[in-house]
Amino acid sequence: MKLNKEQLENLKSKEYFQSEGIIGRVFARLLKKRLSKDKNLQKAVDKMDKSSEDLKKSIQSAQKDGVKIPDELLVYAGLKKAR
């Protein structure tokens, strides 16, 4: 299928075409599809989520006990917004 000039200009005006290009968009879609089926990646993501939640709980527990937690660690754990 060949695009005419009007269709090409319409595609170029789209945000996804400007930021990634059509090839990048197709590649990203294929990569997402393949990675969603990868069991090792899913296990790693689950472990990361669990570790992140454990870190948050540990920080909150330490704060309740009166321990001074640095702001950088709170931002890293997602408990405080960065400036």
Secondary structure, DSSP 8 states (H G I E B T S, - for coil): ----HHHHHHHHHSHHHHHTHHHHHHHHHHHHHHHTT-HHHHHHHHHHHHHHHHHHHHHHHHHHTT----HHHHHHHTSS---
